[in-house]
Amino acid sequence: MSGKKENQFLESLGASEVAIRSDFEEKARPLNRELYAGAVDVAGGNILANILSMTKKYGTVSACGLASSMNLPTTVAPFILRGCTLRGIECVYLPLERRVAAYELLAKHLKSEQLDIIGQRNGFMG
């Protein structure tokens, strides 16, 4: 998901489709059409609530940011009726060994060029 429809960065990482963030900012319905098996959310608020309402049965959403809001204006419907999981990701105090393991896992699934792009984009590399 991005603020822009055309997003070469996400497409270079393998995204076949980029959703527009503004489509997720309105108040969420308890359940929407099932679209996503999983998601990573950095926004919170209505955006996270909408993603949860669109998560497929037994899907998982990882929440790792509060860019939009700390609030979660939703119901328990996705959790009870679809068995969805909301998993919080805390990385500020995560031990180094676990961080290294996560990076190694990413390295198994992404090409080195993609890892280079991620590092450059976030200012971790030259």
C-alpha positions in Angstrom: 0.0 0.0 0.0 1.2 3.4 -0.8 0.1 7.0 -1.0 0.8 6.8 -4.8 -0.8 4.4 -7.3 2.4 4.2 -9.3 5.1 2.9 -7.0 8.2 1.7 -8.7 9.9 0.9 -5.4 7.2 -1.6 -4.3 7.0 -3.0 -7.8 10.8 -3.5 -7.9 10.4 -5.6 -4.8 7.8 -7.8 -6.6 4.5 -6.2 -5.9 2.1 -7.1 -8.7 -0.5 -4.5 -7.4 -0.2 -1.4 -5.2 -3.3 -0.4 -3.2 -3.9 3.3 -2.6 -3.7 4.2 1.1 -6.6 6.7 0.8 -8.9 3.8 0.0 -8.4 2.5 3.5 -8.8 5.8 5.5 -12.6 5.8 5.9 -14.3 4.2 8.9 -14.1 0.4 8.5 -17.0 -1.9 8.3 -16.9 -4.9 10.7 -16.3 -7.3 7.7 -15.5 -6.5 4.1 -14.8 -8.7 1.1 -11.9 -11.1 1.9 -9.0 -9.9 -0.2 -5.7 -10.5 1.7 -4.2 -13.6 3.2 -1.8 -11.4 5.2 -0.6 -7.9 5.5 2.0 -5.7 7.3 0.6 -2.4 8.6 2.6 0.6 9.6 -0.3 3.0 10.0 -2.8 1.8 12.6 -6.2 3.5 13.0 -8.8 3.2 10.2 -6.2 1.8 7.8 -5.4 -1.2 10.1 -9.2 -1.7 10.9 -9.9 -1.8 7.1 -7.1 -4.3 6.4 -8.4 -6.5 9.2 -11.9 -6.4 7.8 -10.6 -7.5 4.4 -8.3 -10.3 5.7 -9.2 -13.8 4.5 -10.1 -16.7 6.8 -7.1 -17.6 9.1 -5.0 -14.7 7.7 -2.5 -12.8 9.8 -1.9 -9.0 9.9 1.3 -7.7 11.5 1.1 -4.3 13.0 4.4 -2.5 13.3 3.7 1.2 13.3 1.4 4.0 14.4 1.9 6.5 11.5 -1.9 7.2 11.3 -3.2 6.5 14.8 -2.8 4.5 17.9 -6.5 3.7 17.9 -8.0 0.6 16.5 -11.7 1.4 15.7 -12.9 -2.1 14.8 -14.9 -5.0 16.1 -14.0 -8.6 17.1 -15.7 -9.9 13.9 -12.5 -10.6 11.9 -11.0 -12.5 14.8 -14.1 -14.6 15.8 -15.8 -15.1 12.4 -12.7 -15.5 10.3 -10.1 -16.6 12.8 -7.8 -13.8 11.8 -4.6 -13.0 13.8 -3.3 -9.6 14.7 0.4 -9.8 15.6 2.2 -6.9 17.0 5.8 -6.4 15.9 8.1 -4.7 18.4 11.5 -4.0 17.1 12.9 -1.1 19.2 14.1 -3.4 22.0 14.4 -6.6 20.0 17.6 -8.5 20.8 20.3 -8.4 18.1 20.2 -12.2 17.6 16.5 -12.0 16.6 17.1 -9.1 14.3 19.9 -11.0 12.5 17.6 -14.0 12.2 14.9 -11.8 10.6 17.4 -10.3 8.1 18.6 -13.8 7.2 15.1 -14.9 6.6 14.5 -12.0 4.3 17.7 -12.8 2.5 16.4 -16.3 1.7 13.3 -14.9 0.0 14.6 -11.7 -1.7 17.2 -11.2 -4.4 20.3 -9.3 -3.4 19.3 -6.4 -5.7 16.0 -6.2 -3.8 17.8 -6.1 -0.4 20.1 -3.4 -1.8 17.0 -1.3 -2.8 15.4 -1.7 0.7 18.7 -0.7 2.3 19.1 2.4 0.1 15.5 3.4 0.4 15.7 3.4 4.2 19.1 5.0 4.5 20.9 1.9 5.9 23.3 1.7 3.0 25.5 4.2 1.1 
